[in-house]
Amino acid sequence: MKSGALVFLAAFIALSASWGGFVLAPQLQLGRAPQEKATGTDNLYPVARAGFAKQGAEVYRSLGCVYCHSQTVGQDKTICEIILEDVGTNAGATLAALLRINAELAKPETLASLPMVVRVVADVPAAIPLMKSFTSIGGKVSARVVPQGPDVARAWGVRRSVAQDFAYDEPVQVGIRRYGPDLANVGMRLPDANWHLRHLYAPKSVVPDSTMPPYRSLFERRRITREPSSDALQLPSEPEAGYEIMPTDAARALAAYLVSLRSDAPLYEAPFTSPTPPAPATNAPASTNSPAK
């Protein structure tokens, strides 16, 4: 009996610890996570999706879009670019500081082409002492945090996805495969709902090499009675004469959901800086935080 009680107690403790670690702890950490203010703005992030976009999330789920599209941007690392913006009043001292930080740029002609990336380091703490080399002599410098990785290079997002991005999504549709592009920031890349409607009806009409099947069940072929509707799809090849293609409420809701997909706010867990990028120096890698081509 004694050994039975000990076995029961050990099993109870093990199960309780597992429940606490895998259920209770994540709920305490993320379940009450507050909205944050995006850096430099008063906008709260994340925000709940509007009613029509929320309906579209259900259409997205019902069509199985999650089996071909992910909603998670990854990144390999983050770099910090030190940008010299202004020389100040002592050009000679600035050139001396450049000589210590990046000897290849320690030339008078460099000072005539500011702002310029003068050094790339791993993170902001590594950048601070180098930035002080310029600020202590009256120069003006800034640090630009740039995420790096294949997804960022593809312009699928400006930073990696984190748990807070999905705070108002239920269920979370992060996806399992990438037969199509990642959609975490598709609303930032493609903000036109009409583009998404055309893509849903005839994918190859907007993306010639698309492998996505058309979702024509979301649309109605309607006879034109008097005047063509302003809501009808504008397609490269018109439907049969006297008819037009009209999106259903489900199609419009799905397009609204896709436009709402954007996670471009800097967060503590996934920081980045997004000013107008300066001209990179010849020996500094160019930023991958660039718009899609």
C-alpha positions in Angstrom: 0.0 0.0 0.0 2.9 2.4 0.8 4.5 1.9 -2.6 1.1 2.3 -4.3 0.6 5.6 -2.6 4.1 6.8 -3.6 3.5 5.8 -7.2 0.2 7.7 -7.3 1.8 10.7 -5.7 4.7 10.7 -8.1 2.3 10.4 -11.1 0.1 13.2 -9.8 3.1 15.5 -9.3 4.4 14.7 -12.8 1.0 15.3 -14.5 0.5 18.5 -12.4 4.0 19.8 -13.4 3.3 19.0 -17.1 -0.1 20.8 -17.0 1.5 23.8 -15.3 4.4 24.0 -17.7 2.4 23.4 -21.0 -1.0 24.9 -20.2 -1.0 27.2 -17.2 2.4 29.0 -17.8 1.6 29.9 -21.5 -1.8 31.2 -20.4 -0.3 33.4 -17.7 2.3 34.7 -20.2 0.2 35.2 -23.2 -3.4 34.9 -22.2 -3.6 38.4 -20.7 -1.0 40.0 -23.0 -1.9 43.6 -23.4 -1.9 45.5 -26.6 1.3 47.4 -27.3 1.9 50.7 -29.0 3.8 50.5 -32.2 7.1 52.4 -32.0 6.7 56.0 -32.7 2.9 56.0 -33.0 -0.2 55.9 -30.7 -1.7 52.9 -32.5 -2.3 49.8 -30.4 -1.2 46.5 -31.7 -2.6 44.0 -32.3 -6.3 44.9 -32.9 -9.2 42.6 -33.4 -10.3 42.1 -37.0 -13.4 44.0 -38.2 -16.7 42.0 -38.6 -16.4 41.4 -42.3 -12.7 40.4 -42.1 -13.6 38.1 -39.2 -16.2 36.4 -41.3 -13.6 36.1 -44.0 -11.3 34.1 -41.6 -14.1 31.5 -41.4 -14.3 31.4 -45.2 -10.5 31.0 -45.4 -10.7 28.1 -42.9 -13.6 26.4 -44.7 -11.8 26.4 -48.1 -8.7 24.8 -46.6 -6.4 27.7 -47.5 -4.3 26.8 -44.4 -3.1 23.6 -46.2 -1.3 25.6 -48.9 -0.4 28.9 -47.2 1.4 29.7 -44.0 1.1 32.8 -41.9 4.4 32.8 -40.1 7.4 34.9 -41.3 10.8 33.6 -40.2 14.1 35.3 -39.9 17.7 34.1 -39.3 19.1 37.0 -37.4 19.0 40.8 -36.9 21.7 43.2 -37.8 22.2 46.8 -36.8 23.3 49.4 -39.3 25.1 52.5 -37.9 24.1 55.5 -40.1 26.1 58.7 -40.1 23.6 61.4 -40.9 25.5 64.7 -40.3 29.2 65.5 -39.8 28.6 68.3 -37.3 31.1 71.2 -37.0 34.3 69.2 -36.8 34.9 67.3 -40.1 38.5 66.4 -39.1 37.4 64.7 -35.9 34.6 62.9 -37.8 37.2 61.6 -40.3 39.4 60.4 -37.4 36.4 58.6 -35.9 35.7 57.0 -39.3 39.3 55.8 -39.5 38.8 53.9 -36.3 35.4 52.4 -37.2 35.7 51.9 -41.0 39.0 52.9 -42.5 37.8 52.4 -46.1 35.3 55.3 -45.6 37.7 57.7 -44.0 37.8 60.0 -47.0 36.7 63.6 -47.4 34.3 62.6 -50.3 32.5 60.3 -47.9 31.3 63.3 -45.9 29.7 64.8 -49.0 27.4 61.8 -49.5 25.6 61.5 -46.2 23.5 59.9 -44.8 25.5 56.6 -45.2 25.8 53.3 -43.5 29.3 53.3 -42.0 29.3 50.0 -40.0 27.1 47.0 -39.6 27.1 45.2 -36.2 25.1 42.4 -34.6 22.8 44.5 -32.3 22.1 47.9 -30.8 24.3 47.3 -27.6 27.3 46.7 -29.9 26.4 49.9 -31.9 26.2 52.2 -28.9 29.9 52.7 -28.2 30.6 53.2 -31.9 27.8 55.8 -32.2 29.3 57.7 -29.2 32.5 58.1 -31.2 30.5 60.5 -33.5 28.0 62.0 -31.0 30.9 63.0 -28.7 32.3 65.3 -31.4 29.0 66.8 -32.5 28.1 64.3 -35.2 24.6 62.9 -35.8 24.2 59.2 -36.0 21.3 56.7 -35.8 21.0 52.9 -35.6 18.7 50.9 -37.9 17.7 47.4 -36.8 17.2 45.2 -39.9 15.9 41.6 -39.7 17.6 39.1 -42.0 16.5 35.9 -43.6 14.9 34.3 -46.7 11.3 35.3 -45.8 12.3 38.9 -45.3 14.3 38.9 -48.5 11.2 37.7 -50.4 9.3 40.7 -48.9 6.9 38.3 -47.2 7.3 40.4 -44.0 9.5 43.0 -42.3 10.2 40.9 -39.2 9.5 37.4 -37.8 6.1 36.4 -36.6 5.6 36.2 -32.8 2.8 34.9 -30.6 1.4 38.4 -30.0 0.5 38.7 -33.7 -2.2 36.0 -33.3 -3.7 37.4 -30.0 -7.1 38.0 -31.6 -7.2 35.0 -34.0 -9.3 32.0 -33.0 -8.4 29.5 -34.3 -4.8 30.5 -35.2 -4.2 29.6 -38.8 -0.4 29.5 -39.1 -0.4 26.8 -41.8 1.7 23.7 -42.3 3.0 24.0 -45.9 4.0 26.6 -48.4 2.7 25.5 -51.8 1.8 29.2 -52.1 3.5 32.3 -50.6 3.3 33.2 -46.9 0.3 35.4 -46.2 1.2 36.9 -42.8 1.7 40.3 -44.4 -0.2 39.9 -47.7 -2.4 42.9 -46.7 0.7 45.1 -46.6 2.0 43.7 -50.0 -1.3 43.7 -51.8 -3.8 46.1 -50.1 -6.3 46.1 -53.0 -9.4 43.9 -52.2 -10.3 43.9 -55.9 -6.9 42.3 -56.8 -7.7 39.4 -54.4 -11.2 39.0 -55.9 -9.7 38.6 -59.3 -7.1 36.3 -58.0 -9.7 34.1 -56.4 -11.8 33.9 -59.5 -9.0 33.5 -62.1 -5.6 33.2 -60.4 -3.6 33.2 -63.7 -5.2 36.5 -64.7 -3.0 38.3 -62.1 -0.3 35.8 -61.4 0.6 34.0 -64.7 2.5 31.2 -63.1 0.0 30.6 -60.2 -0.7 27.0 -59.3 -3.8 28.0 -57.1 -7.1 26.5 -58.3 -9.9 29.0 -59.1 -12.6 29.4 -56.5 -15.5 30.2 -58.8 -18.0 28.9 -56.4 -17.5 32.2 -54.5 -18.8 34.1 -57.5 -22.1 34.4 -59.5 -22.5 34.7 -63.3 -25.2 37.2 -63.7 -27.1 38.6 -66.7 -26.7 42.3 -67.2 -30.2 43.8 -67.2 -29.6 47.5 -67.6 -26.1 48.8 -66.8 -23.1 46.7 -65.7 -22.6 46.7 -62.0 -19.7 48.6 -60.5 -19.0 45.6 -58.2 -18.5 43.2 -61.2 -15.0 41.8 -61.7 -12.8 43.6 -64.2 -11.2 40.7 -66.0 -8.7 40.7 -68.9 -11.0 38.5 -70.9 -14.6 39.4 -70.5 -17.2 36.7 -69.7 -19.9 35.8 -72.2 -21.6 38.9 -73.8 -24.4 40.1 -71.7 -23.1 38.6 -68.5 -20.9 39.7 -65.6 -19.1 38.1 -62.7 -20.3 39.2 -59.3 -18.5 38.3 -56.0 -20.7 36.8 -53.3 -20.6 38.0 -49.7 -18.3 35.1 -48.9 -15.8 36.3 -51.6 -15.9 39.9 -50.3 -15.4 38.7 -46.7 -12.4 36.5 -47.7 -10.8 39.4 -49.6 -11.4 41.7 -46.6 -9.7 39.0 -44.4 -6.7 38.8 -46.7 -6.3 42.6 -46.8 -6.4 42.6 -42.9 -3.4 40.2 -42.7 -0.4 42.4 -41.8 2.0 42.3 -38.9 4.2 45.2 -39.5 4.4 46.8 -36.0 7.8 46.7 -34.2 7.5 44.7 -31.0 9.9 44.0 -28.1 10.2 40.4 -29.2 10.7 41.3 -32.9 12.2 44.8 -33.3 13.0 46.5 -36.5 13.5 50.1 -37.8 11.8 51.3 -40.9 12.8 54.8 -41.9 13.7 55.7 -45.5 16.8 53.5 -46.1 20.1 55.4 -46.7 22.5 54.6 -49.5 24.5 51.7 -48.2 28.3 52.0 -48.1 30.3 49.9 -50.6 31.5 47.5 -47.9 28.2 47.3 -46.0 25.5 44.8 -46.9 22.3 46.3 -48.3 19.2 46.1 -46.2 16.8 43.2 -47.1 13.9 45.2 -45.7 12.7 46.3 -49.1 9.4 46.3 -50.9 8.4 43.5 -53.2 9.4 43.7 -56.8 
